[in-house]
Amino acid sequence: MYNQGPTVGRINPAFSGPQDEQDYLEKSRMSQSVPPPYYPNTGYQISRVNPIPSGYPNQPYGAPAGPQGPYTQQPYPGMSAYPQVAYVGQTGVTVQPTVFVAPVQAAPDYLCYSIFTMLFCCLPLGIAAVVYSCYTRDANLAGQRELAMSNSRAALILNNVALGIGLTIIVMANALIFTV
């Protein structure tokens, strides 16, 4: 247990009694005088009014601290209540205005659709669609919204044409196989 006296922080494992006995023993060994015991309610009256060294008169409890009603002078919006004066050698501080950047809606890149059309529908148009899908991703990451939308539109058109060509070839091949 930690002692809370002149030897703050020392550990005394044998300490189990009240703090006062421990302090008296400790102080007597250190050749210090022991403080007088505390006797509550000795007749000492605490004054209700605190002396204020600033020279202003004391006010009773609950008295208003300032003038009542509207304030005499209010600062204009954006100005501090106390004017700031520059001192010699003092550098000024420039505060930048806060800029809020709204997240930009990323253009869809249709990369999975492009890979599907490249593998299963029409290889040349699928490769071109994959290239435009990659261009769309790059433009999205660079923050170029108009370029991303243009590349996204081109990838979608190429994918739709490749899917149409692929479906047409599959339907015609099935028709030839089952009619023969």
N, C-alpha and C positions, 0 to 999 in steps of 0.2 A: 504494500500500500504506500502511496506517496504522502509524505508529510506536507502540510500547507503552512509552513511557518518560515523562519529565517533560513531553513535548509530545504528550500523548495527543490524537489527533484530527487532527493536522496531516498533510498528505499530502506525501510526498517521493517524486516519481516516479523519482529517480535511486537510490533505496535498493535495494540488492541484496545487501549483505553481512550479516554477523551483527549482531544488535541491539547488542552491547556496543560495537562500534566507532562506531556512530551516536551512542550515548549519550555516549561520551567526547568526541566532537567537539562535540556540542551543549552539554555541560556546561562544557567549557573556554571556549567562546565566551560563555557566560553568567556567567563568573567564579565558578563554583561549584567546590568541591573534588570531585575524583573519588573515589568510594569505593574501598576497598582490594579487590583481587581476591579471589575466593572460592577457597579451597583445601579440598577435601573431605578427610575423615579426618585431621584435624590432631591427633587424640588427645583431643578433647573428648568426654566421655562424657555422654549424656543420661540423667538419672536416671529410673529406672523408676517411682518413686512421685511423683505430682504433689502439690505442696503445696496444701492446701485452706485458704483464708483464713477459712473459717467457724468454725474451732476444733474441728471434729469430727475424730477420728482417721482416718487413711487406712486403707482396707481393701484387701487384695490382690485381684488380678484374679480374678473368678469368685466372690467372696464373696457370700452372700445379702444382699439389700438391706433386707429387713425380717424380721419374725417369721415363722417357719414355721408351717404348720398353718392352722386356720381363723382368720378375722379376729376381732378382739376385739369390734368393734361394726359392725354392718351397718345401713344406713339402711332404713327401712320403704319399701314400694313407694309410689311417688308423692311421696316426700320427697327433698330433695337431701341429699348427704352432709354439706354444710356449712350450718348454719342461716343464713338471711339476716336481717340486722338492718336495720330502716329507720332512716335518718339524718334529721336535721332538714332540712326542705325537700325531701326526696325524695318524689316522687310514685309511687304504686303503679301496677302494670301489671296489668290484668285480661285474662286469656287466655280467649277464647271457645272453647267446645268445637267440635270438628270435626264438621260435619254432612255426611253423605254422602247425596246425592240420587240415587236410582235413576232411570234414564230411564223415563218412562211410555210404555207401548205406545200409540201413536196409533190412534184408531179409524179404520177405512177410510171414505173419504168417497164413493166410487162416483161421482165427477164424470164420468168418461168414459162410464160406463154410463148416467148421467142424460142426457148430451148425445145419446148414441145413441138412447135411447128418445124423447127430445123430437123429434129430427129424423125418425126413421123409423117410430115406432110410434104414440104417442098424444101429441099436442102438449100438452094441458092437464096431464096427469099427468107428462109429461116436464119441464115448466116447474116444477111443484111439487117434483119430485125434484131438479132443479138447485138450487132455493132451499135445500132441506134439506142438500144436499151442501155448499153454501157455509157454512151454519150449522155443519156438522160441522167444516169446516176452521178456522173462527174459534174454535170451542170447543177444538179440539186445540191451537191456538197459545196460547190463554189458559190452558191447563192444566186445563180443566174436563172431567175424564174422563167423568163420568156424563152430562153434557149432550151431549158429543160422541157417546157410545154411543147415546143416545136419538135424536139427529138422524140418526145413521148407520143405525139400524134403520128409521126412518121413510123415509129415502131409498131403502133397499133394498126395502122393501115397495112403495113407489110405483113403483119401476123394474120390479119383477116383475109388478105389476098392469098397468102400461103395456105391457110386453112381451107379456103374455098377450092383452090387448085388441088390440094391433097384429097379432100372429100370427093371432088369430081373424079379424080383418077381412081379412087377406091371403088366408087359406085360403078364406074364404067368397067373396071376389071371384074367386079363381081357379076355384072350383067353378062359379060362375055363368057365367063366361066360357067355360069348356070344355064346359058342358052345353048351352049355347044353340046 
